[in-house]
Amino acid sequence: MTDHSRPPVAVLGLGTMGAGMARRLLAAGFPLAVYNRTRARAEPLAAEGARVADRPREAAEGAAIVVSMVADDTAARDVWLGDVGALGAATPDTILVESSTVTPEWVQELASAAAERGAALLDAPVTGSKAQAEGGELRFLVGGDAAVLERARPALEAMGRTVVHVGPTGSGALLKLVNNFLCGVQAASLAEALALVERAGLDRDTALGVLTDGAPGSPLVRAFAARMAARSYAPSFHLALMAKDLTYAGREGARLGVPLTTAAPALAAFERATAAGLGTHDVSAVVEPLRGS
């Protein structure tokens, strides 16, 4: 007998975020199929009850909800479209959920492709990182039809603590880029501030205490300050992905006539760090090229 409160779900992409999201669905009792480009990353989920597929389309077969959590527009296009893409398995009842941090332009393209098959799309990127994905504490920023969201809500709530409907198709993708733009600028600014403190010979712990306890001390600044001080860069969010997000945000700003002038120097900082071999490290590693040692 089908449990309509827990429809079959497929998750495409089992990286830093997707694996945690998949496990939350399994823990909540959703029948789950998974796909990852590197199958070895999917195998542990098989032992936990997931069906592991070799192709995105195979994962999506029979799923009522298909969730993508991949790196960028190119990766998203690969898992959704083409002969082995998940869209090929969609029916008029299928809900596609694009949770990757991608451009609104791609979201509109995917929405059109979904509509041709009678399926529905929600763009539903998340705020939070690895720990929030593992703990079911993500916040979903959802663009799309409100009625479709209500059908998908049980699965989203299994993966997150908050589901926010932010507007029509593309709204979630755009707000996520705005969110990451602000995060990237803060991280780059903190890196410069910490490098200045260290180069000047100030007591680092005292200085960071003042900065994190005062007006500049956002939750992000406090978390990144601790990682930068400890040089602890196990990835909660890959540094290279922040460079990608700042690029996408700058593109949207230009399209809408709002030049994101603070994004450009922040992007340059992340590109320098990526060129230094730090792209797969945590975002907070952006400080290292400024330290010079």
N, C-alpha and C positions, 0 to 999 in steps of 0.2 A: 504494500500500500504506500502511495506517495504521500509524504509529509509536505503539505503545501506551504507550511511556515518555514520549511528548510528545503527549498528547491535545489536541484543539482547545480553546482557552480564549477567553472573552470578558471584557473589562474594561469596566466601566461607571463612568465618571467619570475625567477626565484632568486633574485639578487638580494641585496641588503634589506630591502623592504618586502619584496614579494614572498620570500620564504616565511617571514613572520606572519604576514597576512594569511597565507595558506594555512598555517598551523592554527590560527584563531578560528578559521572556518571549520577545520576538522574538530577542534575542541568543542565547538558549538553544535556539532552533529550534522553539518551539511555534507551531503555526498560530494566528493571533490575529485576533479581531474586536474592534472598539472602538466605544464610543458615548460621546459627550459632549453635554450640552445645547446648548453652543455648538459647532457643527460645526467652526469654524475651528481650534479647539484640537486636533481630531483629525486634520486634514489632514496635518501633518508625519509622522504615523505611517504614513499611506498610502504615502508615499515610501519608508518603511523596511520595507514588506511587510505591513502590517496591512490588514484589510478594514474600512472605515469604514461604520458603519450609521447610519441616520437615526432609528431608534427602538431602545429597549432590547431589545424582543422580537426585532427583526431581528438584533441583535448576538448574542443568545443562541441563535438557531437553529443547530442542529448542534454546539453547544459541549458538551463533556463537563463542563467546569468554568466557572462564571460568577462573576466576582469583582466586587463592588461596592466602590468607594472614593469616597464622597460626603460631604457636609458634616454631615448630621444625620438624625434620624428622618424628618423630612418629605421630604427629598430621597431617602432610601433607599426610603420607601414609593412615591414617584413612579417610581423606576426598576424596582422589582420588581413592583408590583401594577397593576391596571387593564388596559384593552384593549391598550395598547402596552407593558405591563410585561414584564420578562424572564421572570417566572415562567410566563407563558403559553406559552413555548417549552420549558419543562422536561419531561423524560421521567423514567421511573423510574430511569434510570441517571445523571441529571444531579446534579452536586454544586454547590450554591449556597454561595458563600463571602462572608459579610458582613464586610468588612474595615474598614468605616467605624467611627468612634467614635460609638456609638449606645447607647441604653438596653437593658438586659436585657429590659425589657417588649416593646420592638419585636422583639428577637431571638426571643422566644417566639412572638409573633404570626406572624412570618415562618416559623418552624419549623413551626407548625401548618398554614400555607398550603402549604408545601412538601410536608408529609406527605400532604395531600389529593391531591396529584399523584403521590405515590410517590417524590418526590425527597428528597434529604438536604441538610441545612444544617449548615455549620460557621460559628460566629462566630469570626472570626480577625482581630481588630484588630492593629495593629502598634505597636511602639515604634521611635523613630527619626523623622527628618524628611526634608527634601528630599534632602540629600546621601546619606543612607543608602538612600533609595529608588532614587536614580540609580546607586548603587554596589552594589546587591544586598546591603546590610548590615542589612536590617530584621530585627526579631525578631517573629515571629508568636506571639500568645497565643491558643491555639485551644480553644474549647469545642465539645463534640459527641462523636459516636461515634468511638472510636479506629480502628475498621476503615475508616470513611469518610476519616478523616484520612490513613491510609496510602495510599489511592487518590489523594488530592489532594497528597500530600507532594512529588512531583517538581516540580509547578508552584510550590508555596510555596517550595521550596528554591531555585528559579531566581530568586526575588525577594528572598530573605532569607538571612541566615547562620545563623539559629536558628529552629527550630519547636518550641514548647513546648506540650504538651497539658496544659491546666490544669484540666480537669474536664468535666462535662456541659454541655449547651447553656445558653448564657448566662454561663458562667464567664469566657470570654475577654472579653466585653463588660464585665463587672463589674470584672475585674482592670485593664482598660485605664482605666476611670474612676478607680480607686484610684491608678493610676500618674499620671494627669494631674492629679488632685487634689494629689498631693505636688509635682508640677512647678509647678503654678500657685501654690501657697502659697510655694514657694521663690522664684519669680520676683517675686512681689509684695513679699516681705520684702526681697529684694535691692534692689528699686527704692527702697523706703523707706530702707534703709541707705545707699545711694549718695546719695540726695537729702540725707540728714542730713550725710554727709561733706562734700558740696559746700557746703551752706548754712553749715556751721560754719567753712569755710575751710581744712579739712585738705587736705594734698596728696593729690589723688585717686589718683594712680598708686601712691604709697606705701601708702595705705590699702587699695586693692584688692589690692595684692600681699600684704599681711598677711592679708586675708580669704580670698583664693583659695588661698593656700598653707597656710592653717591649717585647723582643724576645720570651718569652714563651707564649705570649698571643694569642694563636689560637682562632678562634671563639668558639670552644668547651670549652677551658679553661675559656674564659670570661663568657660563659653561666653557666658553672658548678660552677665557683667561686661565682657567685651571689647566686645561689641556696644553696650552702654549707654555705655561710655566714648567709643567712636568715633562714637556716634549713627548707627550703621550698621544699618538696619532692613529690608533686603531680606528678604522673608518666607521663612523656612524652615518656619514654622508661623504661620498667621494669628492675630493677637491676638484677634479676635472669636470664633474657634473655641475658644480657651481659656475664654472666658466661658461659652460653651455647655457645655463639658465640666464646668466647676465647677458649673453649674446641674444637669446630669444627675447628677453625683456627690452633690451635696447632697440631691437627691430620693431617691436610693438609700439614702443614710445615714438619712434620715428614715423611709423604709419599713422599714428593718431595725432601727430603734431606736437608731442610733448618730449623734447629731447632729454634723455636721462643723463645729464652731464656728469653726475657722480658715479654712474655705472661704468663709464669708460676707464677711469683710473683703477677702479676696483677690478674690472675685468683684466686689465694689464697685470695687476698683482697676481691674479690667479693663473694667468697664462705663463708668467715667469716661473711660478711654482710648478706648474705642469711641465714646463720645459726642463726644470731641474730634477725631474723624475718623481715628483710628489703627487701625481695625478690620482693614484689609487689610495693615497693617504687621506686622513680626515681633513675636512675643510680648514681646521685650525692650523694645519701645517703651512698655510700661506705665510706665516711669519718667518719661516726658516731662511728663505733667500735674503731677507732683510738683516738677519743676524750675521751673515757672512762667515759663519763657522759652525 
